[in-house]
Amino acid sequence: MSTLTPARPEAAAPAAPRAGALRAQLRHGLGRWAGALLAATLLTFLASNADSWQGLWSETQFKLHGATVLLGGPVALGAGCWSGGFDRRRGTTELLRSAARSPLWRFLMTALPLAAWAVAGYAVATAAVLLASWPYTSAGRPSVSVLLGDAAYLVAATVSGQLAGRLIPWRLAAPVLGVLLYALLGLSPWKSPLLPSWGLWDEGDRAPWQTFVMALWLLALAATAVLVHTARRRYLSVLPPAALALVAAATLLGTGSPTRPDPLTTRVVCDTRIRPAVCVEAGHPGLLPEVASALRPLAAKLEGVGNLPARWSERGGRRGGETVSLPQLMYGQEIVRNKLVDPVRWRHDAAYSLIGSDPCDARVADVRAERVSEAVLDWLAPQRNTARELFEEQARAEGDEKELASYAADRAARERLRSMGTEERRAWLTRYFATRDSCDPKEVPDL
């Protein structure tokens, strides 16, 4: 008789690993759209004013950080809030409560993929912005600590939004919370070291330690809130993140400004091949050839002239000193991608600073001295003065002989300077520049 071996019972299918749940949320959850929305928001805003930050790492990071705090944070908070209310809208809240998994595990399985997608969207926007600025930069580098701190801020905003979505049974909670966060950070007069917008408009670099402490404060605060909501009877688990949040908050409250001066703005690089030499801040040495090229025609007219200052400098100077201030070199206005927007007007402003941009009242009030200075300015950097032409036409129409005579005298002074021989003009200009720091109009030579 044959012996039948009883069939072995089939092994029960193993429970899906946590990694599988995470992958499912990453592939099919709301996170993909949240990350895309965050990246599109940052890129749209930054592309709209790219002229003001392309070419300077400090400006690039300043604009990226500001956009992330003021726009990325509300988007992440709103996306988290909408995701947090998904189960309630689907009507599966009670069913999930009966599941074997803990509330904390269920929370993390939805919050972490969404936070990961938010960081991914931020990373895409950051990479695009840095690559767009990189071809035009010539000194410095982006701060990795600020980039990581902003990523931590987005994680905290996403997790906090997820928690708010579970607690607030209102479909409009997501957009309302996003608007409220934007108003708190960008519009509210309340400034606190505990807000991620603290020091947002201060000039200079953000201190790496302050960025780390701010990230610790935001993440620990979010973790504390999540554990309070999901820990059930394990209340002691709240203590470690709560203690970290308190330590970080105390550190932030005991500090001053979160920024420090950019060391590159305290030094200059110079081109001494022209006279006067020209110096720009060490933060953008690649701008020096463009500035020197714009000033070269002016320097050629000053060849052989004495009593000139030693240099133009972006760091500024004083009237009558060896250094005179360069005209403003603001990105997005005078400078776009390391090119001067209007070299003729900028050169005219440089000539104005050379002859004295802050003369004494007595010298300005003297008609003769002012006429001579205007003639020098017109010869060094000629520029059409439409306002003067308009006023002269108006005086001619009204028959104002006194004004017409004054305009005729101005033209005659400019013509006399242009008609001088090279050596005669050099000698006269040498005498003129000897009076740069004088308040006595009588010392200005005649034309």
C-alpha positions as CSV (number, residue, x, y, z in Angstrom):
1,M,0.0,0.0,0.0
2,S,1.4,3.3,-1.0
3,T,1.8,6.0,1.5
4,L,0.4,9.3,0.5
5,T,2.4,12.3,1.7
6,P,0.1,15.1,2.8
7,A,0.6,18.2,0.8
8,R,2.5,20.9,2.6
9,P,0.6,24.0,3.1
10,E,1.7,26.9,1.0
11,A,3.6,29.6,2.8
12,A,1.8,32.8,3.4
13,A,2.8,35.6,1.1
14,P,5.2,38.0,2.8
15,A,3.9,41.4,3.7
16,A,4.8,44.1,1.3
17,P,8.0,45.7,2.5
18,R,8.0,49.3,3.4
19,A,10.3,50.1,0.5
20,G,7.5,48.8,-1.8
21,A,5.0,51.2,-0.2
22,L,7.4,54.1,-0.6
23,R,8.0,53.2,-4.3
24,A,4.3,53.1,-4.9
25,Q,3.8,56.6,-3.4
26,L,6.8,58.0,-5.3
27,R,5.5,56.7,-8.6
28,H,1.8,57.3,-8.3
29,G,1.2,59.8,-5.6
30,L,0.6,63.5,-5.7
31,G,4.3,64.2,-5.2
32,R,5.2,64.2,-8.9
33,W,2.8,67.1,-9.6
34,A,3.8,68.9,-6.4
35,G,7.5,68.7,-7.4
36,A,6.8,69.9,-10.9
37,L,4.6,72.8,-9.6
38,L,7.4,73.9,-7.2
39,A,10.0,73.8,-9.9
40,A,7.8,75.7,-12.4
41,T,7.0,78.3,-9.8
42,L,10.7,79.0,-8.9
43,L,11.8,78.9,-12.6
44,T,9.0,81.2,-13.8
45,F,9.8,83.8,-11.1
46,L,13.5,83.7,-11.6
47,A,13.3,83.7,-15.4
48,S,11.2,86.9,-15.2
49,N,14.1,88.8,-13.7
50,A,17.1,86.9,-14.9
51,D,18.9,90.1,-16.0
52,S,19.3,91.0,-12.3
53,W,21.2,87.9,-11.2
54,Q,22.9,86.2,-14.1
55,G,26.6,86.8,-13.8
56,L,27.0,87.2,-10.0
57,W,26.9,84.2,-7.7
58,S,25.8,86.3,-4.7
59,E,22.9,87.7,-6.6
60,T,22.0,84.4,-8.1
61,Q,21.9,82.7,-4.6
62,F,20.1,85.7,-3.1
63,K,17.3,85.5,-5.6
64,L,17.1,81.7,-5.5
65,H,17.0,81.7,-1.7
66,G,14.3,84.4,-1.6
67,A,12.1,82.7,-4.2
68,T,12.4,79.4,-2.3
69,V,11.5,80.9,1.0
70,L,8.6,83.1,-0.2
71,L,7.2,81.0,-3.0
72,G,8.6,77.5,-2.7
73,G,7.6,77.2,1.0
74,P,3.9,78.1,0.4
75,V,3.7,75.7,-2.5
76,A,5.2,72.8,-0.5
77,L,2.9,73.6,2.5
78,G,-0.2,73.7,0.3
79,A,0.8,70.5,-1.5
80,G,1.3,68.7,1.8
81,C,-2.0,70.0,3.1
82,W,-3.9,68.8,0.0
83,S,-2.2,65.4,0.3
84,G,-2.9,65.1,4.0
85,G,-6.7,65.5,3.3
86,F,-6.7,62.9,0.6
87,D,-7.9,60.0,2.7
88,R,-10.7,62.1,4.2
89,R,-11.9,63.2,0.8
90,R,-11.8,59.5,-0.4
91,G,-13.7,58.4,2.7
92,T,-11.1,55.8,3.8
93,T,-10.1,57.4,7.1
94,E,-11.9,54.8,9.3
95,L,-10.7,51.9,7.2
96,L,-7.1,53.0,7.6
97,R,-7.5,53.4,11.3
98,S,-8.2,49.6,11.5
99,A,-5.0,48.8,9.6
100,A,-2.2,47.0,11.4
101,R,0.4,49.6,10.6
102,S,1.0,52.4,13.2
103,P,-0.3,55.9,12.6
104,L,3.3,57.2,12.4
105,W,4.2,54.6,9.7
106,R,1.1,55.5,7.7
107,F,1.9,59.2,8.0
108,L,5.5,58.8,6.9
109,M,4.5,56.6,3.9
110,T,2.6,59.6,2.5
111,A,4.6,62.5,3.8
112,L,8.2,61.4,2.9
113,P,7.5,60.7,-0.8
114,L,5.9,64.1,-1.1
115,A,8.8,65.8,0.6
116,A,11.2,63.9,-1.7
117,W,9.4,65.2,-4.7
118,A,9.4,68.7,-3.4
119,V,13.2,68.5,-2.9
120,A,13.6,67.0,-6.4
121,G,11.6,70.0,-7.8
122,Y,13.8,72.4,-5.9
123,A,16.9,70.5,-7.1
124,V,15.8,70.8,-10.8
125,A,15.1,74.6,-10.4
126,T,18.4,75.1,-8.6
127,A,20.4,73.2,-11.2
128,A,18.8,75.2,-14.0
129,V,19.4,78.6,-12.3
130,L,23.0,77.8,-11.5
131,L,23.7,76.6,-15.0
132,A,22.1,79.7,-16.4
133,S,24.4,82.0,-14.3
134,W,27.6,79.9,-14.6
135,P,28.7,81.1,-18.1
136,Y,28.7,84.8,-16.9
137,T,30.3,84.4,-13.4
138,S,34.0,85.0,-12.8
139,A,34.5,84.7,-9.0
140,G,33.1,83.1,-5.9
141,R,30.8,80.1,-5.8
142,P,27.3,79.1,-4.5
143,S,26.9,78.3,-0.9
144,V,26.2,74.6,-0.4
145,S,25.0,75.2,3.2
146,V,22.2,77.6,1.9
147,L,21.1,75.1,-0.7
148,L,20.8,72.3,1.8
149,G,19.1,74.6,4.3
150,D,16.5,75.6,1.7
151,A,15.9,71.9,1.0
152,A,15.4,71.2,4.7
153,Y,12.9,74.1,4.8
154,L,10.9,72.6,2.0
155,V,10.8,69.2,3.8
156,A,9.6,70.8,7.0
157,A,6.9,72.8,5.1
158,T,5.7,69.7,3.2
159,V,5.5,67.6,6.4
160,S,3.8,70.4,8.3
161,G,1.3,70.7,5.5
162,Q,0.6,67.0,5.5
163,L,-0.2,67.2,9.2
164,A,-2.4,70.3,8.7
165,G,-4.3,68.5,6.0
166,R,-5.2,65.7,8.4
167,L,-6.4,68.0,11.1
168,I,-8.3,70.6,9.1
169,P,-11.4,69.2,7.4
170,W,-11.7,72.0,4.8
171,R,-11.1,71.7,1.1
172,L,-9.7,75.3,0.8
173,A,-7.2,74.8,3.6
174,A,-4.3,74.1,1.2
175,P,-4.4,77.4,-0.7
176,V,-5.4,79.4,2.3
177,L,-2.4,78.0,4.3
178,G,-0.1,78.8,1.4
179,V,-1.3,82.4,1.2
180,L,-1.0,82.8,5.0
181,L,2.6,81.5,5.0
182,Y,3.5,83.9,2.1
183,A,1.9,86.8,4.0
184,L,3.8,85.9,7.2
185,L,7.2,85.6,5.5
186,G,6.9,88.3,2.9
187,L,4.3,90.8,3.9
188,S,4.1,90.8,7.6
189,P,6.1,93.5,9.5
190,W,6.8,90.9,12.2
191,K,10.5,89.9,11.9
192,S,11.8,87.1,14.1
193,P,15.0,85.0,14.0
194,L,12.7,82.0,14.2
195,L,11.3,82.7,10.7
196,P,13.1,81.4,7.6
197,S,12.7,84.9,6.1
198,W,15.0,86.3,8.9
199,G,17.7,88.4,7.2
200,L,16.3,87.6,3.8
201,W,16.9,91.2,2.6
202,D,20.2,91.7,4.3
203,E,23.3,92.2,2.2
204,G,26.1,89.7,2.4
205,D,26.6,85.9,2.7
206,R,24.5,83.8,5.1
207,A,26.6,82.2,7.9
208,P,26.8,78.4,7.4
209,W,26.2,77.7,11.1
210,Q,23.0,79.9,11.1
211,T,21.7,78.0,8.1
212,F,22.3,74.7,9.8
213,V,20.6,75.8,13.0
214,M,17.6,77.2,11.1
215,A,17.2,73.8,9.3
216,L,17.5,72.0,12.6
217,W,14.8,74.2,14.2
218,L,12.3,73.7,11.3
219,L,12.8,70.0,11.0
220,A,12.8,69.4,14.8
221,L,9.6,71.5,15.1
222,A,7.9,69.6,12.3
223,A,9.0,66.2,13.8
224,T,7.7,67.2,17.2
225,A,4.3,68.1,15.8
226,V,4.1,64.9,13.9
227,L,4.9,62.7,16.9
228,V,2.4,64.6,19.1
229,H,-0.2,63.7,16.5
230,T,0.8,60.0,15.8
231,A,2.7,58.8,18.9
232,R,-0.5,57.6,20.8
233,R,0.7,56.5,24.2
234,R,4.5,56.8,23.4
235,Y,4.7,60.3,24.6
236,L,8.3,60.1,25.6
237,S,9.2,59.9,21.9
238,V,8.3,63.5,21.6
239,L,11.0,64.7,23.9
240,P,14.2,64.3,21.7
241,P,12.9,66.4,18.8
242,A,11.3,68.9,21.2
243,A,14.6,69.3,23.0
244,L,16.4,69.8,19.7
245,A,13.8,72.4,18.7
246,L,14.2,74.3,22.0
247,V,18.0,74.3,21.7
248,A,17.9,75.5,18.1
249,A,15.3,78.2,18.9
250,A,17.4,79.5,21.8
251,T,20.5,79.7,19.6
252,L,18.6,81.6,16.9
253,L,17.1,84.0,19.4
254,G,20.5,84.8,20.8
255,T,22.1,85.8,17.5
256,G,22.1,89.0,15.5
257,S,22.0,89.3,11.7
258,P,22.3,85.9,10.0
259,T,24.5,87.4,7.3
260,R,28.1,88.4,7.1
261,P,29.9,90.7,4.7
262,D,30.9,89.0,1.5
263,P,34.8,89.1,1.5
264,L,34.8,89.6,-2.2
265,T,33.1,92.9,-1.9
266,T,35.8,94.3,0.4
267,R,38.6,93.9,-2.3
268,V,39.0,95.2,-5.8
269,V,40.8,94.1,-8.9
270,C,42.2,96.8,-11.2
271,D,43.2,97.5,-14.7
272,T,46.2,99.8,-14.7
273,R,46.8,99.9,-18.4
274,I,44.6,103.0,-18.6
275,R,44.9,106.2,-16.7
276,P,43.2,106.8,-14.4
277,A,43.2,103.1,-13.5
278,V,39.8,101.3,-13.2
279,C,38.9,99.0,-10.3
280,V,35.9,96.8,-9.7
281,E,34.9,94.6,-6.8
282,A,36.6,91.2,-6.7
283,G,33.2,89.5,-6.8
284,H,33.0,90.1,-10.6
285,P,36.5,90.5,-12.1
286,G,35.1,89.3,-15.4
287,L,33.3,92.7,-15.7
288,L,36.7,94.5,-15.7
289,P,37.4,94.2,-19.4
290,E,33.9,95.6,-20.3
291,V,34.3,98.6,-17.9
292,A,37.8,99.3,-19.0
293,S,36.8,99.2,-22.7
294,A,34.0,101.7,-22.0
295,L,36.4,104.1,-20.3
296,R,39.2,103.8,-22.8
297,P,38.0,106.6,-25.1
298,L,37.7,108.9,-22.1
299,A,41.2,107.9,-20.9
300,A,42.6,108.6,-24.3
301,K,41.4,112.2,-24.1
302,L,43.1,112.5,-20.7
303,E,46.5,111.3,-22.0
304,G,49.2,113.7,-20.8
305,V,46.9,115.6,-18.5
306,G,48.1,116.2,-14.9
307,N,46.4,116.5,-11.5
308,L,44.1,113.5,-12.3
309,P,43.0,111.0,-9.6
310,A,44.8,107.7,-9.5
311,R,41.8,105.5,-10.2
312,W,38.1,105.0,-10.6
313,S,36.8,102.4,-8.1
314,E,33.6,100.7,-7.5
315,R,34.4,100.9,-3.8
316,G,34.0,104.7,-4.0
317,G,36.1,107.6,-3.0
318,R,35.8,111.3,-2.0
319,R,36.0,114.5,-3.9
320,G,39.6,115.6,-4.5
321,G,41.0,112.3,-3.4
322,E,43.1,109.8,-5.3
323,T,40.1,107.6,-5.9
324,V,36.8,108.6,-7.5
325,S,33.6,106.5,-7.6
326,L,32.7,104.5,-10.6
327,P,29.1,105.0,-11.7
328,Q,26.7,102.4,-10.4
329,L,27.2,98.8,-11.8
330,M,23.9,97.3,-10.7
331,Y,23.0,94.0,-12.4
332,G,19.8,94.2,-14.3
333,Q,20.1,97.9,-14.9
334,E,23.6,99.1,-15.9
335,I,24.9,95.5,-16.4
336,V,23.2,92.6,-18.1
337,R,25.2,89.3,-18.4
338,N,28.5,91.2,-17.9
339,K,27.7,93.8,-20.6
340,L,27.0,97.5,-20.1
341,V,23.5,98.3,-21.3
342,D,24.4,101.8,-22.4
343,P,28.2,102.4,-22.5
344,V,27.8,106.0,-23.8
345,R,25.6,107.1,-20.9
346,W,27.7,105.2,-18.4
347,R,30.9,106.8,-19.7
348,H,29.3,110.2,-19.4
349,D,28.5,109.4,-15.7
350,A,32.1,108.3,-15.2
351,A,33.3,111.7,-16.6
352,Y,30.9,113.5,-14.3
353,S,32.4,111.7,-11.3
354,L,35.8,112.6,-12.5
355,I,35.2,116.3,-12.7
356,G,33.5,116.3,-9.3
357,S,30.1,114.7,-8.6
358,D,29.7,116.5,-5.3
359,P,31.0,120.1,-5.8
360,C,30.5,122.9,-3.3
361,D,27.3,125.0,-3.5
362,A,29.4,128.1,-4.2
363,R,30.9,126.6,-7.2
364,V,27.6,125.2,-8.6
365,A,26.0,128.6,-8.1
366,D,28.7,130.4,-10.1
367,V,27.5,130.6,-13.7
368,R,31.0,130.8,-15.2
369,A,32.5,127.9,-13.2
370,E,29.5,125.7,-13.9
371,R,29.7,126.6,-17.6
372,V,33.4,125.6,-17.7
373,S,32.7,122.2,-16.0
374,E,29.8,121.5,-18.4
375,A,32.2,122.2,-21.3
376,V,34.8,119.8,-19.9
377,L,32.1,117.1,-19.3
378,D,30.8,117.5,-22.9
379,W,34.3,117.2,-24.4
380,L,35.3,114.2,-22.3
381,A,32.1,112.2,-22.9
382,P,29.7,113.9,-25.3
383,Q,26.1,112.9,-25.0
384,R,23.0,114.4,-26.5
385,N,21.1,116.5,-24.0
386,T,17.5,116.5,-25.1
387,A,16.3,118.5,-22.1
388,R,18.7,121.3,-22.9
389,E,17.6,121.3,-26.5
390,L,14.0,121.4,-25.5
391,F,14.5,124.3,-23.1
392,E,16.5,126.2,-25.7
393,E,13.7,125.8,-28.2
394,Q,11.2,127.0,-25.6
395,A,13.3,130.1,-24.9
396,R,13.5,130.8,-28.6
397,A,9.8,130.5,-29.0
398,E,9.2,132.8,-26.1
399,G,11.8,135.3,-27.2
400,D,13.8,135.1,-24.0
401,E,17.0,136.8,-25.0
402,K,18.7,136.3,-21.7
403,E,18.3,132.5,-21.8
404,L,19.3,132.4,-25.4
405,A,22.5,134.4,-24.7
406,S,23.3,131.9,-21.9
407,Y,22.9,128.9,-24.2
408,A,25.0,130.7,-26.8
409,A,27.7,131.2,-24.2
410,D,27.6,127.5,-23.3
411,R,28.1,126.5,-26.9
412,A,31.0,129.0,-27.3
413,A,32.8,127.5,-24.2
414,R,32.4,124.0,-25.6
415,E,33.6,125.1,-29.0
416,R,36.7,126.9,-27.5
417,L,37.7,123.7,-25.7
418,R,37.3,121.6,-28.8
419,S,39.2,124.0,-31.0
420,M,42.4,124.1,-28.8
421,G,45.5,122.3,-29.9
422,T,46.4,119.1,-28.2
423,E,49.2,120.5,-26.0
424,E,47.2,123.7,-25.2
425,R,44.2,121.6,-24.2
426,R,46.4,119.3,-22.0
427,A,47.9,122.3,-20.2
428,W,44.5,123.9,-19.7
429,L,42.9,120.6,-18.4
430,T,45.9,120.2,-16.0
431,R,45.0,123.6,-14.6
432,Y,41.3,122.7,-14.4
433,F,41.8,119.4,-12.6
434,A,44.0,121.1,-10.1
435,T,40.8,122.8,-8.8
436,R,38.8,119.5,-8.3
437,D,38.8,119.9,-4.5
438,S,38.4,123.7,-4.5
439,C,35.2,125.4,-3.4
440,D,36.4,128.8,-4.8
441,P,34.9,129.3,-8.3
442,K,37.5,132.0,-9.0
443,E,40.2,129.3,-9.2
444,V,38.5,127.6,-12.1
445,P,40.4,128.6,-15.3
446,D,38.5,130.6,-18.0
447,L,37.4,129.2,-21.3
